[in-house]
Amino acid sequence: MADDSIAVVDLDRCQPDRCNYECANYCPPNRTGKECIVTREEAHGENEPFEGKPDQIVISEEICLGETCGICVEKCPFDAIEIINLPQELEEEPAHRYGENAFGLYGLPAPKEGRVTGLLGPNGIGKSTAVRMLSGEITPNLGQYDQPPNWEAVLDQYRGTALQNYLEALEAGEVTVARKPQYVDKIPDQFDGATNELLAGVDERGVADELVQRLELEAVYDQPIDTLSGGELQRVALAATLVRDADFYFLDEVTPYLDIGQRVTAARLIRELADEEDRSMMVVEHDLAILDLVADTLHVTYGEPGAFGVVTTPKSTRNGINEYLSGYLENENMRIRPEAIKFEEHAPRTVSGNEDALVSYPALTKSYGDGEFTLEVDAGEIRNNEVLGIVGPNGIGKSTFAKLLAGRLDPTEGEVDFRLDISYKPQYVEVDQPMRVDAFLSSITSDFGSSYWNTEIAQPLQLQRIMEQQLTDLSGGERQRVAIAACLSREADLYLLDEPSAHLDVEQRVMATRAIRRYTENHGKTAMVIDHDIYMIDLLADRLQVFEGTPAEHGHAGAPVGMREGMNTFLSNLDVTFRRDKRTGRPRINKPGSQKDREQKKAGEYYYAPTAEDDEDDS
């Protein structure tokens, strides 16, 4: 194979007991007597250790003809093989490769003292691998997975680079690190105790009480960790990381499960720790508004998910995000996406389609128990062929409102004299049935597998490669995409999607947004989307419904209004202002106390002030 190509075999997909080794039988080098594709046992022998099962295949990258052949890729019935040409500009060896025909990461981000460094890119591209190497959990093997080098060789490789001093200090034990894990739902498996016990055990800076208050954890302070919700676990994990007395903090996705207000609070805590105490941070994040707010510099990651990833040199946060959205990295002269992600240049958006009401509803009240929680709903209407964005804190009654419309709950006051057929995607996607993805989706719609269904739903949601997997084996992002597909595939009057952005990377969020919009436009359908990602709401919604109040105590749902009016109400509650980036039209949070922030608040324009101009520095 050419030096700029790699072969990747997905061992979770390679199923030799269900095929006839078509990859090996049709491989041109194999047919000439060479051993390009053989079983792992044949390649290594019975006594030599190797990854995978003995009858799974291994591909010799020295013999393989490369991507120009690709016969094995086409013949594999389980999409287990990828032959990939690496970018021509990529001259270095990988920083780390997990094994034979396995994922490799090229380049590493460079933490900077007293700064917040952002890391942006798709899922499966190596961001968490980079964080684990920089936090000392794994040692870079420089691609030599069969004979890993020692630290001396690693330091020699990075001598003269921005990483030299950091890696030398890390190897010498002179750097202390604190890392927030990506998957907070695994914390209860690792810690058996209450929230206060967890925080007390790691509070090296003596600030646990302050963080408990600011992250609103008082209600769960004495509760066992295994009883907490996803949002509570995320805030506990953030607090448990920031109370550590470390030189470098690595925060792997801080926004999943958090509402917008909690995301802004988390962002402010990160910035304060960097600015006021000169601490160093590295943040991996898919919420671009939050990443834009916290990061001083940014590394973009690109490549082929699950196959290889490349980390760029640092960019300014603004330019890094803009280049990522445009799909073209200027310094690298690399196109990473065929088309740009575009935003509306001005709000409010013109309502599309038929504006006749799908349903009008009166003022409603729903109370639970003896004053446990009360939701008050102003009278309003939901229009045909619109996407209605729903914003507000967690625990404020958004799902309760949906159940009232669906007739699943009866109001305490007021009357719902209609029954809408609602297709509902819940906030937390639970899967407990051992069923294949294709069997599950085909049980929902007779359109499954049709050219229309494939074009409108399967392709935008990138479902092709997971159709034969079991639901119980899917990752969080894969489950989310299947749940969105299931929701849109049902016949309904109203499609309600609760947090469709959770666990999705930036590109997957955009693709999901397009699928939802296209479905409503092509079928004259109406959707209500609850989400905490401002970018997704901005791309998706025609109008906005704002929920306010005190979570778990009292909620108030205003009538649906235009985007500007709704966002001004919502953002004023958060004390946050947004502007538009002049180059891309994307939303950007003004830094608190900046000139733009003060000007927009004075004018009462919290949402994209029409006279605000964007600069590189908005301080």
Salt bridges, closest charged atoms under 4 A:
ASP10 OD2 - ARG13 NE 3.47
GLU48 OE2 - HIS44 ND1 3.36
GLU61 OE2 - ARG97 NH2 2.82
GLU100 OE1 - HIS44 NE2 2.62
GLU137 OE1 - ARG132 NE 3.49
GLU137 OE2 - ARG179 NE 2.47
ASP156 OD1 - ARG159 NE 3.62
GLU168 OE2 - ARG159 NH1 3.60
GLU204 OE2 - ARG244 NE 3.24
GLU210 OE2 - ARG214 NH1 3.71
ASP245 OD1 - ARG279 NH1 2.76
GLU253 OE2 - HIS286 NE2 3.47
GLU272 OE1 - ARG214 NH1 2.72
ASP275 OD1 - ARG271 NH2 2.63
GLU277 OE2 - ARG205 NH2 2.76
GLU277 OE1 - ARG279 NH2 3.43
ASP287 OD2 - ARG263 NH1 2.65
ASP292 OD2 - ARG586 NH1 3.16
ASP292 OD2 - ARG588 NE 2.71
ASP296 OD1 - ARG271 NH1 3.22
GLU323 OE1 - LYS315 NZ 2.97
GLU330 OE2 - ARG583 NH2 2.89
GLU332 OE1 - LYS315 NZ 2.94
GLU339 OE2 - ARG514 NH1 2.80
GLU344 OE2 - ARG349 NE 3.98
GLU376 OE1 - HIS554 NE2 3.49
ASP378 OD1 - HIS556 NE2 3.00
GLU381 OE2 - ARG383 NE 3.64
GLU386 OE2 - ARG543 NH2 2.90
ASP438 OD2 - ARG436 NH2 2.68
GLU456 OE1 - ARG518 NE 3.98
GLU491 OE1 - LYS525 NZ 3.84
GLU499 OE2 - HIS532 NE2 3.50
GLU507 OE1 - ARG337 NE 3.31
GLU521 OE2 - ARG517 NE 3.16
ASP533 OD2 - ARG509 NH1 2.36
ASP538 OD1 - ARG580 NH2 3.05
ASP542 OD1 - ARG517 NH2 3.36
ASP575 OD1 - LYS601 NZ 2.96
ASP581 OD2 - ARG318 NE 3.13
ASP581 OD2 - ARG588 NH1 3.99
ASP597 OD2 - LYS601 NZ 3.06
GLU605 OE1 - ARG564 NH1 2.85
ASP614 OD2 - ARG318 NE 3.07
ASP614 OD1 - ARG579 NE 2.67
ASP614 OD1 - ARG588 NH1 3.21
ASP615 OD2 - LYS596 NZ 2.93
GLU616 OE1 - ARG318 NH1 3.44
ASP618 OD2 - ARG579 NH1 3.20
ASP618 OD1 - LYS591 NZ 3.79
